[in-house]
C-alpha cells in the first residue's frame, strides 16, 4: 500500500500514523504540491499533485489534513474521502501569552488565516493582526525572533509534532470556532479500508463539510464550523472583525438546520461582503 502525502514534518507524522493503523506495511510517498511551490490559489493547491498521483495509480491512498481538502464537489471523479483515526484536539492554540485578555492593546498576533483574523478582531479589536506564514517550526521561530508578540496555531499540529509545551492557552471552540476538519486526518482514494475509519471523526467531518459546501464558502470567507460530538458550532465574519454571525445547534441532523438558521440570519449577504473585502 502506497500512501501519498506532502513532505512537511507535520504531513509525514500524519502519514506515518495512518501507516501504523494499516499495520505498518505501507510505503510513504512524499509529493510536492503547488502550494508547497508557492503557487497561489484555493485549497486545491495543497493536494493537486497528490490527487494526480492517485489518478495515475502511483499511490493507493492520499493522506491529508482534513481542513486542507476542498469541498466534496471539487474532489476528483471516483475519489472518496473519509476521516480516519480518532480526531486530535480541534481547538486553536494561543502561543506567547497565557490568554487573549492578558495581551496589551496593540499587541501583534500572528496568523495567516482569515478566519482567525476575523475571530481575533471580533473579540479584541485593539489588537494588531500580522501575517505570519510557514510551517509550524517557521512560525514559532518568527515569534521567537520578534516578528509578533503572540501566535495562533492549531493545537492538533503542535501536539502531533511534540510541541504542546508551546501552548499558552486553548481558545474556546464555541467562540473561536475551528476550521472545518481541523484536527482530523482525511484519507482519499477510490476505496478506503473500513478498518481505518473512525466513525465519530468521520461523522463530525461530514457535518462540518456539509455546512461549508451548502453555504458556498471559500478560502476568501472567514468561516469556522466545528462539531464537538454533541453540538455543531459555526462562525461567519468579515476579515476585519466588524461584523459576524455565530450559531450553535444541538440536534441529530444538525448541519441542514444550522445552514437554515444561518441563512435566516443573513449569512449570504455577509459571505458576499467578506468575498468583496478579501478580493479588494
Secondary structure, DSSP 8 states (H G I E B T S, - for coil): -EEEE--SHHHHHHHHHHHHHTTS--EEEE---TTTTT---SGGGGTHHHHHHHHHTS-SEEEEEGGGS--GGGS-TT-EEEEESS----SEEEESSS-STTS-TT-EEE---HHHHHHHHHH-TTSEEE---S-HHHHHHHHHTTS-SEEEEEHHHHHHTT-GGGEEEE--TTTS---TTTT-EEEEESS--GGGB-HHHHHHHHHHHHHHHHHT--TTSEEEEEE-SS-EEEEEE-TTSSSEEEEEE-STTHHHHHHHHHHHTTHHHHHHHHHHHHH-
